[in-house]
Amino acid sequence: MQSIPGFDALPWRTRSRVRLLAFLQRAVNRHPRLARTGMELLPEAMTQIARRSTAPLRVRTASARLDPDSIVVSARIQPSDAPRVSIVVPTHSALSWLRACLSALAEHAADVPQEVIVVDDGSPEPEAVARIVSDHPAVTLLRNPSSLGFAAAVNRGASKARGDVLVVLNDDTLVTPSWLAKLLAVLDSDERIAWVGPATNDSGDAATTIASYRTYPELLAFAAHAAGAPQDVDKLALFCAAIRRSHFEAVGGVDEGYGRGLFEDDDLCMKLSRAGHRIVLVPEVFVHHAAGATFRQLDPLEYLARFEVNRRRFERRWRRRWRAP
């Protein structure tokens, strides 16, 4: 396991719990169907208790999964001289997902002037990233010589953005028809709204909805039936976030102190909320999220150690206890 700054300074009981959860996560990864069945057999109240007591252990759903290599789209992202929206896509090592993500962006481009900025955060295969991006000549590619973390990648992309609205989009997402127009409609409805985000199959918060599809056409059919009134929430994830750039810059962007990632989105939500802004979930927009294609490549112990160190950093900063949803 890579050394995680701050982990050895945690209390012995906390480090022991992290190691136990890592053991359980490896077991879940080996037997995902058995783990899902066990969770489904629990009464609803017990399910919530189990989820909170074992957070951040994750049991992947089987009903909303896609093979990114199966998505073939001929459309190309178009240039804009005066973009209203700047879409920043940080990437590290999820090549197949990056290709699929850009293809979906091209296919479902809204009638809104936009630019796409891909930030290669020190990926081990920079030439492969460059080849994927070269299929879309209008896309700007930035590269960090080493991995600086998700927050730093977002901030670098944002520093080059020209649009009034900044969209942070994970490379393991697939947008769907009218996604951007619908998000902007809600963002424009009230100047107090700083951040809007879609529903998804897996984000670990209020945006998560029960979804069922195994192919790209099935995803599009599912997304077409997404519905629901916009609702204020305490927290959204940065997997797909449309944020007023002026507000993003006013609070200092994403805090890079969380390193490679985890809790930087919780932190940004707190900064915007404390500044008096609203954060709004838009259920009528559905975006697929493969949920941590990069983080899943980490050993469970390394992932859980990062989670615990960053959780404590977040709690110390904001003087509030984090709870799993």
C-alpha positions as CSV (number, residue, x, y, z in Angstrom):
1,M,0.0,0.0,0.0
2,Q,1.2,3.5,-0.8
3,S,1.9,5.5,2.3
4,I,-1.0,7.8,3.0
5,P,0.1,11.0,4.8
6,G,-1.7,11.2,8.2
7,F,-2.8,7.6,8.4
8,D,-0.1,6.5,10.9
9,A,-1.1,9.4,13.2
10,L,-4.7,8.1,13.5
11,P,-5.8,6.4,16.7
12,W,-5.1,2.7,16.9
13,R,-8.8,1.8,16.9
14,T,-9.4,3.8,13.8
15,R,-6.5,2.2,11.9
16,S,-7.8,-1.2,13.0
17,R,-11.3,-0.4,11.7
18,V,-9.8,0.7,8.4
19,R,-7.9,-2.6,8.1
20,L,-11.1,-4.6,9.0
21,L,-13.1,-2.7,6.4
22,A,-10.4,-3.3,3.8
23,F,-10.6,-7.0,4.5
24,L,-14.4,-6.9,4.1
25,Q,-14.1,-4.8,0.9
26,R,-11.8,-7.4,-0.7
27,A,-14.4,-10.1,0.2
28,V,-17.2,-8.0,-1.3
29,N,-15.1,-7.5,-4.5
30,R,-14.6,-11.3,-4.7
31,H,-18.2,-12.2,-4.1
32,P,-20.3,-9.2,-5.2
33,R,-23.5,-11.2,-5.9
34,L,-23.4,-12.7,-2.4
35,A,-22.9,-9.3,-0.8
36,R,-25.8,-7.8,-2.7
37,T,-28.1,-10.6,-1.8
38,G,-27.2,-10.2,1.9
39,M,-28.0,-6.5,1.8
40,E,-31.2,-7.1,0.0
41,L,-32.4,-9.6,2.6
42,L,-32.0,-7.1,5.5
43,P,-35.0,-5.1,6.6
44,E,-34.9,-1.5,5.4
45,A,-34.0,-0.1,8.8
46,M,-31.2,-2.6,9.2
47,T,-29.9,-1.8,5.7
48,Q,-29.4,1.8,6.7
49,I,-27.7,0.8,9.9
50,A,-25.4,-1.6,8.1
51,R,-24.6,0.9,5.4
52,R,-23.7,3.6,7.9
53,S,-21.7,1.3,10.2
54,T,-19.6,0.0,7.4
55,A,-19.2,3.2,5.4
56,P,-17.3,3.7,3.1
57,L,-17.5,0.0,2.1
58,R,-19.2,-0.2,-1.2
59,V,-21.3,-3.0,-2.8
60,R,-21.6,-2.3,-6.5
61,T,-25.1,-2.6,-8.0
62,A,-25.6,-5.1,-10.9
63,S,-28.6,-3.4,-12.4
64,A,-26.9,-0.3,-13.9
65,R,-23.6,-1.3,-15.5
66,L,-22.2,-0.6,-18.9
67,D,-19.2,-1.6,-21.0
68,P,-17.6,1.6,-22.2
69,D,-16.0,-0.2,-25.1
70,S,-19.5,-1.0,-26.5
71,I,-20.3,2.7,-27.0
72,V,-19.4,3.7,-30.6
73,V,-20.4,7.2,-31.7
74,S,-19.3,9.0,-34.8
75,A,-20.1,12.6,-33.6
76,R,-17.3,15.0,-32.8
77,I,-17.3,17.8,-30.2
78,Q,-17.7,21.1,-32.0
79,P,-15.7,24.3,-31.3
80,S,-17.1,27.5,-30.0
81,D,-15.6,31.0,-30.2
82,A,-17.6,32.3,-27.2
83,P,-18.6,29.4,-25.0
84,R,-21.1,30.0,-22.2
85,V,-20.2,26.7,-20.6
86,S,-16.8,25.2,-19.9
87,I,-16.8,21.4,-19.3
88,V,-13.7,20.3,-17.4
89,V,-13.0,16.5,-17.6
90,P,-10.1,15.4,-15.3
91,T,-8.7,12.0,-16.2
92,H,-6.0,9.7,-14.9
93,S,-6.1,6.1,-16.1
94,A,-9.7,5.3,-17.3
95,L,-9.0,5.3,-21.0
96,S,-12.0,3.4,-22.2
97,W,-14.3,5.6,-20.1
98,L,-12.7,8.8,-21.3
99,R,-13.3,7.8,-24.9
100,A,-16.9,6.9,-24.1
101,C,-17.4,10.1,-22.1
102,L,-16.2,12.4,-24.9
103,S,-18.4,10.4,-27.4
104,A,-21.5,11.0,-25.3
105,L,-20.7,14.7,-24.9
106,A,-20.4,14.9,-28.7
107,E,-23.6,13.0,-29.3
108,H,-25.7,15.0,-26.8
109,A,-24.2,18.4,-27.3
110,A,-26.8,21.0,-26.3
111,D,-27.7,24.1,-28.3
112,V,-25.5,26.0,-25.9
113,P,-22.0,27.4,-26.8
114,Q,-19.5,25.2,-24.9
115,E,-15.9,24.2,-24.7
116,V,-14.4,20.9,-23.4
117,I,-11.2,20.9,-21.5
118,V,-9.6,17.5,-20.6
119,V,-7.0,17.6,-17.9
120,D,-4.6,14.6,-17.9
121,D,-3.6,14.3,-14.3
122,G,-0.3,12.6,-14.8
123,S,-1.7,9.5,-16.4
124,P,0.6,6.5,-16.9
125,E,-0.3,6.5,-20.7
126,P,-0.3,10.2,-21.8
127,E,0.1,9.2,-25.5
128,A,-3.1,7.1,-25.3
129,V,-5.0,10.0,-23.7
130,A,-3.7,12.4,-26.4
131,R,-4.9,9.9,-29.1
132,I,-8.4,9.8,-27.6
133,V,-8.6,13.5,-27.4
134,S,-7.3,14.0,-30.9
135,D,-10.5,12.4,-32.2
136,H,-12.1,15.7,-31.1
137,P,-9.9,18.5,-32.4
138,A,-12.0,21.1,-30.6
139,V,-11.1,19.7,-27.2
140,T,-8.3,21.4,-25.2
141,L,-5.9,19.0,-23.6
142,L,-3.9,20.0,-20.5
143,R,-1.4,17.7,-18.9
144,N,0.0,17.6,-15.4
145,P,3.5,16.0,-15.4
146,S,2.6,14.1,-12.3
147,S,-0.6,13.2,-10.5
148,L,-1.6,16.2,-8.4
149,G,-5.1,14.9,-7.5
150,F,-8.7,15.4,-8.6
151,A,-9.0,18.9,-7.0
152,A,-5.8,20.2,-8.6
153,A,-6.9,18.9,-12.0
154,V,-10.3,20.6,-11.7
155,N,-8.7,23.9,-10.6
156,R,-6.3,23.8,-13.5
157,G,-9.0,23.2,-16.0
158,A,-11.2,25.9,-14.4
159,S,-8.3,28.4,-14.7
160,K,-8.4,28.0,-18.5
161,A,-12.2,28.2,-18.7
162,R,-13.9,30.9,-20.7
163,G,-17.5,30.1,-19.9
164,D,-19.7,31.7,-17.2
165,V,-20.7,28.2,-16.1
166,L,-18.2,25.6,-15.1
167,V,-19.2,21.9,-15.5
168,V,-17.0,19.5,-13.7
169,L,-17.5,16.1,-15.3
170,N,-15.8,12.8,-14.3
171,D,-14.3,10.8,-17.1
172,D,-16.4,7.8,-16.1
173,T,-19.7,9.4,-16.9
174,L,-22.1,9.3,-19.8
175,V,-24.3,12.3,-20.4
176,T,-27.8,11.9,-21.9
177,P,-30.0,13.9,-24.3
178,S,-30.8,17.5,-23.1
179,W,-28.7,17.1,-20.0
180,L,-27.0,20.5,-20.2
181,A,-30.0,22.5,-21.3
182,K,-32.1,21.2,-18.4
183,L,-29.4,21.8,-15.8
184,L,-28.9,25.4,-17.1
185,A,-32.6,26.0,-17.0
186,V,-32.6,25.3,-13.3
187,L,-29.4,27.2,-12.7
188,D,-30.7,30.3,-14.4
189,S,-34.0,30.2,-12.5
190,D,-32.5,31.7,-9.4
191,E,-29.3,33.7,-8.9
192,R,-28.9,32.2,-5.4
193,I,-28.4,28.8,-7.0
194,A,-24.6,28.1,-7.3
195,W,-24.5,24.4,-8.2
196,V,-26.9,22.1,-9.9
197,G,-26.4,18.4,-10.5
198,P,-28.3,15.4,-12.1
199,A,-29.6,12.2,-10.7
200,T,-27.4,9.2,-11.2
201,N,-27.1,5.5,-10.6
202,D,-24.3,5.8,-8.0
203,S,-23.0,8.9,-6.3
204,G,-23.4,8.0,-2.6
205,D,-25.8,10.9,-1.8
206,A,-29.3,12.2,-2.5
207,A,-28.7,12.1,-6.3
208,T,-28.5,8.3,-6.4
209,T,-31.6,6.7,-7.8
210,I,-32.6,3.1,-8.5
211,A,-31.6,2.4,-12.1
212,S,-31.7,-0.5,-14.4
213,Y,-29.9,-0.9,-17.8
214,R,-27.0,-2.9,-19.2
215,T,-26.6,-1.3,-22.7
216,Y,-26.2,2.2,-24.0
217,P,-29.6,2.2,-25.7
218,E,-31.2,1.0,-22.4
219,L,-29.5,3.8,-20.6
220,L,-30.9,6.4,-23.0
221,A,-34.4,4.9,-22.7
222,F,-34.1,5.0,-18.9
223,A,-32.9,8.6,-18.9
224,A,-35.8,9.7,-21.1
225,H,-38.2,8.8,-18.3
226,A,-36.3,10.7,-15.5
227,A,-38.6,13.1,-13.7
228,G,-39.0,15.1,-10.6
229,A,-39.0,18.7,-9.4
230,P,-35.7,20.4,-8.5
231,Q,-34.8,20.1,-4.8
232,D,-32.4,21.8,-2.5
233,V,-29.8,19.4,-1.0
234,D,-26.9,19.8,1.4
235,K,-24.5,18.0,-0.8
236,L,-23.9,16.8,-4.3
237,A,-20.9,15.1,-5.8
238,L,-18.5,16.5,-8.4
239,F,-19.1,13.7,-10.8
240,C,-21.3,16.0,-12.9
241,A,-21.7,19.5,-11.5
242,A,-22.7,22.7,-13.2
243,I,-21.5,25.6,-11.1
244,R,-21.5,29.4,-11.6
245,R,-17.8,30.1,-12.3
246,S,-18.0,33.4,-10.4
247,H,-19.1,31.6,-7.2
248,F,-16.6,28.8,-7.8
249,E,-13.7,31.4,-8.0
250,A,-15.1,33.4,-5.0
251,V,-14.7,30.5,-2.6
252,G,-11.3,29.5,-3.9
253,G,-12.2,26.6,-6.1
254,V,-11.8,23.0,-5.0
255,D,-9.6,22.5,-1.9
256,E,-6.4,20.7,-3.0
257,G,-5.6,19.7,0.5
258,Y,-7.6,16.5,0.1
259,G,-4.9,15.2,-2.2
260,R,-5.9,12.6,-4.8
261,G,-9.5,12.9,-3.8
262,L,-12.4,12.1,-1.4
263,F,-14.3,14.8,0.5
264,E,-13.3,17.7,-1.8
265,D,-16.9,17.8,-3.1
266,D,-18.3,17.8,0.5
267,D,-15.9,20.7,1.2
268,L,-16.9,22.7,-1.8
269,C,-20.6,22.3,-0.9
270,M,-19.9,23.6,2.6
271,K,-18.0,26.6,1.2
272,L,-20.8,27.5,-1.2
273,S,-23.6,26.9,1.4
274,R,-21.8,29.0,4.0
275,A,-21.5,31.8,1.4
276,G,-25.3,31.8,1.2
277,H,-25.8,29.9,-2.1
278,R,-28.1,27.1,-2.9
279,I,-27.2,23.6,-4.2
280,V,-29.9,21.9,-6.2
281,L,-30.5,18.4,-7.4
282,V,-32.3,18.1,-10.8
283,P,-34.0,14.7,-10.9
284,E,-35.2,15.1,-14.5
285,V,-31.7,14.8,-15.7
286,F,-30.0,11.4,-15.4
287,V,-26.3,10.9,-16.1
288,H,-24.6,7.5,-15.8
289,H,-21.6,7.3,-13.4
290,A,-19.3,4.3,-13.3
291,A,-18.5,5.5,-9.7
292,G,-14.8,5.7,-9.2
293,A,-13.3,3.9,-12.2
294,T,-9.9,5.3,-11.1
295,F,-10.3,4.7,-7.3
296,R,-11.4,1.1,-7.9
297,Q,-7.9,0.4,-9.2
298,L,-6.5,1.2,-5.7
299,D,-6.0,-1.5,-3.1
300,P,-9.0,-1.3,-0.7
301,L,-6.7,-0.5,2.2
302,E,-5.2,2.5,0.4
303,Y,-8.7,3.7,-0.6
304,L,-10.1,3.4,2.9
305,A,-7.1,5.0,4.5
306,R,-7.4,8.0,2.2
307,F,-11.1,8.1,3.0
308,E,-10.5,8.1,6.8
309,V,-7.7,10.7,6.7
310,N,-9.8,13.1,4.5
311,R,-13.0,12.5,6.5
312,R,-11.2,13.7,9.6
313,R,-9.7,16.7,7.8
314,F,-13.2,17.6,6.6
315,E,-14.7,17.3,10.1
316,R,-12.0,19.3,11.8
317,R,-12.3,22.1,9.2
318,W,-16.1,22.4,9.4
319,R,-16.6,21.2,13.0
320,R,-19.4,18.8,12.0
321,R,-19.5,15.0,11.9
322,W,-19.8,13.3,8.6
323,R,-22.5,10.7,8.2
324,A,-23.1,8.2,5.4
325,P,-26.4,9.0,3.6
